[in-house]
Structures are given as structure tokens and as C-alpha cells.
Amino acid sequence: MAKVRHSWDWGGLALWVGGFAAILIMASMTPDHRSVMPSYRTASEMFLSGRQLYDLNIAMGYLYSPAFAVLYVPFMKLGPVIGDSLWRILNFAVLTYAVWRQVRIINPENRLWMFSYALFLAVPITAGALRNGQATILLTGACWLLVLSALEGRRAETFLWATLAVVAKPTAIIVFLLVGALRLRLIPVLVLVLFFVLALPYAFAPVDYVNQLYRDFAMLMTSMSLDKSTAFDTADFTAPFTALGMPISTQAATLVRIVVALPTLLLVLWYDRNLDRRFAGLAIFLTAAFYMCLLNPRVEYNTFAVLAMPAGAALAAIWDNEDGGLLRSVAAIALFVTGLSGINSDLQEALRLWFRPVAMTAITLPILWWFWSVAHGRFKRAGVQAYA
């Protein structure tokens, strides 16, 4: 297979950038249509005026930390057109940079093709989150860059990306814990990040008010994880069983999440010690993203954007290092088609919640197996250069 595939060098990148430009244009014409940013703007306004951010009765609406309300204040001040557009651009830029940095690590000589191909495969799934302005995109890019920076021992970058990640969404704590286990010397940096993020709202609001926000936020996180009386339909690993009429109890689901956490940690540690350094960061983040999407009790339809982009980058790596095989073709087609499940409202309603966890599991597990095989030397072109 040729190292440079000219027909793909710009195709996926053009689709990614062009699609995002179209999203910006459509969103500027109807800023609040199919968007979560009215909730972001309202939260920032309420924070500045000292009003309550959370509705503990329904555990819906604004579901982010007080620090996120602070982060969004500058965008709120710029108004729904300019501010929301800049927010989307920030999300887009961070994720795009994460993919670019990853493919440069894997193969600098063929980085443009890999970059374009990964973006192409992930466009259908990520487009919805970009359109809605969800912080999921920022979470994905920041967590990915956090892993790469931590593996390279870059403390300042680790602090930056860890801060953005944990402010974007509390689920970033999963990556925090994995990074701390991988690089014990970075634990002080991660602890400093947590203190910084927790302290940030106090710089802009009275102490008693922020204390109450944190108490409410803690109660909200508990009710979201354990109380199924709230009206929220999750798209995690329990969704397919619910669709089949065999719902998994809250206690059983929580037990599964705890049990799966240990093999997830062990797999990440194994990749770090045994896998070629070009692939280790990607394999580790893909594993973390899989856990975040399938085992997170608050997974939504668009949350799978977290998993789609690293899966696309991994498939680009497989294409770049294999001369044949069904995995790269079947998984690539499946990833792209999975994102098209929302192209029709009737189809989306029929497949909603249960389809993406099933499809993304079927796509991701073989990719993780491929990384395992590379570490065992079964794919000679990939080579093995483990960490010292």
C-alpha cells in the first residue's frame, strides 16, 4: 500500500473544515436552534447575579460544575452569535489539534493522509455535538492532549489540558485517575489542577454562594448516578438491555462499572509498558474514551463523539501499518455508517440510545485487540518500541 494516498490527503480535511463552516453559518442564523448554549449562557448569567444554577428536583438542565459557568462568561458577554461561534471554534480547534498531534506522533511522514482519513471517518458522529455546541468536543480534545502531554512528561501542558478537561465535564476525572496511575510524578500537578478548578469560582462570587453551589452540585452528581427516578434515558451499556425489555438495575449497573474499572486500568498500564511509543497514547486514550462512553451513567446520544475521533485515528494507524485485512475496512465503514444513524428522524428514533453503544463496542474492541497484537509483534510493519 502506498505510503501517501493523494486522493485522501485533503478530502477528509476539506469535509471536516467545510462541514464546520456550514455549522457556523447555520448556527449564526438560528443561534438557539438545536443548541445547548442557551443553557450555558443562562448559567453564566445566573452565576454572575448570584442565583441558583441547579434544579435538584429533576437533575436536568445545567449539569456542569460552577467553574464551567465561569469559563463561559466571556462567551456569554459577546452574545449568542459571536460568543457561541467563538465557543464552537474553541472546541473545534482543540479537537483538531489533538488529532493532528496524535498522527504526527504515529507517522510524521504520512501525517496529512492519516489526519484527513481520521477526520473523515469521525465527521458523521461528531457533527451533532459540534452543531449543538456541546462541551463534549472540548472534553475529547482536552483529555486526549492531557494523555499525550502526560506521557511526554510535559508538566505545563498537562496542567493546561487537565484544567480544560475537568472544567468541560466532570467525567474527565476518569482520565485524571488513569494519568495519575500512569505517571505518579504528575500526581501533584493533577491535584493542583483540581484545587485550581475548585477555587476558580471563588474569585468571582461570594464564598457562601459558591459553597452552596458545590453542595448542590455534589447532590446533583449523586442523583444522576444513583437515582433512576429522574427522567433521563441513558445511552450507556445498559441501553441495549433496556431496549430488549430486560433493564439492568441501578445497583447491578454500578457494580459492573466498578468491576470493569480494574481491567481498564490494567489494560492502560499494560499498553504504557509494552506498546510501541507511537501508538501508546492513542491506545490509552481510546481505552479511556471507551469507558467514558459505555460505562458513564450519564451518556447521551452525542457523547459518542468522545470515542469516534480516537477510533478514526486508530483506524488510520491500522491502514498505515497493514497491507491487508478485513478489520481496517469493515471497522472504517461501520464507524462512518454509525454516525449516519441520525440522518433521518424516524431512523434516529428507532435506533436512539441502544444502537451506538452496540456499534461502537463492536468497532472499538477489535481495535484495542489490534494494539494488543502490535505489542506482541504480530504486525511486523508496526514494530515494537516499548517505553523504557
C-alpha positions, 0 to 999 in steps of 0.5 A, a space after each residue: 500500500 502506498 505510503 501517501 494516498 493523494 486522493 485522501 490527503 485533503 478530502 477528509 480535511 476539506 469535509 471536516 473544515 467545510 462541514 464546520 463552516 456550514 455549522 457556523 453559518 447555520 448556527 449564526 442564523 438560528 443561534 438557539 436552534 438545536 443548541 445547548 448554549 442557551 443553557 450555558 449562557 443562562 448559567 453564566 448569567 445566573 452565576 454572575 447575579 448570584 442565583 441558583 444554577 441547579 434544579 435538584 428536583 429533576 437533575 436536568 438542565 445545567 449539569 456542569 460544575 460552577 467553574 464551567 459557568 465561569 469559563 463561559 462568561 466571556 462567551 456569554 458577554 459577546 452574545 449568542 452569535 459571536 460568543 457561541 461561534 467563538 465557543 464552537 471554534 474553541 472546541 473545534 480547534 482543540 479537537 483538531 489539534 489533538 488529532 493532528 498531534 496524535 498522527 504526527 506522533 504515529 507517522 510524521 511522514 504520512 501525517 496529512 493522509 492519516 489526519 484527513 482519513 481520521 477526520 473523515 471517518 469521525 465527521 458523521 458522529 461528531 457533527 451533532 455535538 459540534 452543531 449543538 455546541 456541546 462541551 463534549 468536543 472540548 472534553 475529547 480534545 482536552 483529555 486526549 492532549 492531557 494523555 499525550 502531554 502526560 506521557 511526554 512528561 510535559 508538566 505545563 501542558 498537562 496542567 493546561 489540558 487537565 484544567 480544560 478537561 475537568 472544567 468541560 465535564 466532570 467525567 474527565 476525572 476518569 482520565 485524571 485517575 488513569 494519568 495519575 496511575 500512569 505517571 505518579 510524578 504528575 500526581 501533584 500537578 493533577 491535584 493542583 489542577 483540581 484545587 485550581 478548578 475548585 477555587 476558580 469560582 471563588 474569585 468571582 462570587 461570594 464564598 457562601 454562594 459558591 459553597 452552596 453551589 458545590 453542595 448542590 452540585 455534589 447532590 446533583 452528581 449523586 442523583 444522576 448516578 444513583 437515582 433512576 427516578 429522574 427522567 433521563 434515558 441513558 445511552 450507556 451499556 445498559 441501553 441495549 438491555 433496556 431496549 430488549 425489555 430486560 433493564 439492568 438495575 441501578 445497583 447491578 449497573 454500578 457494580 459492573 462499572 466498578 468491576 470493569 474499572 480494574 481491567 481498564 486500568 490494567 489494560 492502560 498500564 499494560 499498553 504504557 509498558 509494552 506498546 510501541 511509543 507511537 501508538 501508546 497514547 492513542 491506545 490509552 486514550 481510546 481505552 479511556 474514551 471507551 469507558 467514558 462512553 459505555 460505562 458513564 451513567 450519564 451518556 447521551 446520544 452525542 457523547 459518542 463523539 468522545 470515542 469516534 475521533 480516537 477510533 478514526 485515528 486508530 483506524 488510520 494507524 491500522 491502514 498505515 501499518 497493514 497491507 491487508 485485512 478485513 478489520 481496517 475496512 469493515 471497522 472504517 465503514 461501520 464507524 462512518 455508517 454509525 454516525 449516519 444513524 441520525 440522518 433521518 428522524 424516524 431512523 434516529 428514533 428507532 435506533 436512539 440510545 441502544 444502537 451506538 453503544 452496540 456499534 461502537 463496542 463492536 468497532 472499538 474492541 477489535 481495535 484495542 485487540 489490534 494494539 494488543 497484537 502490535 505489542 506482541 509483534 504480530 504486525 511486523 510493519 508496526 514494530 515494537 518500541 516499548 517505553 523504557 
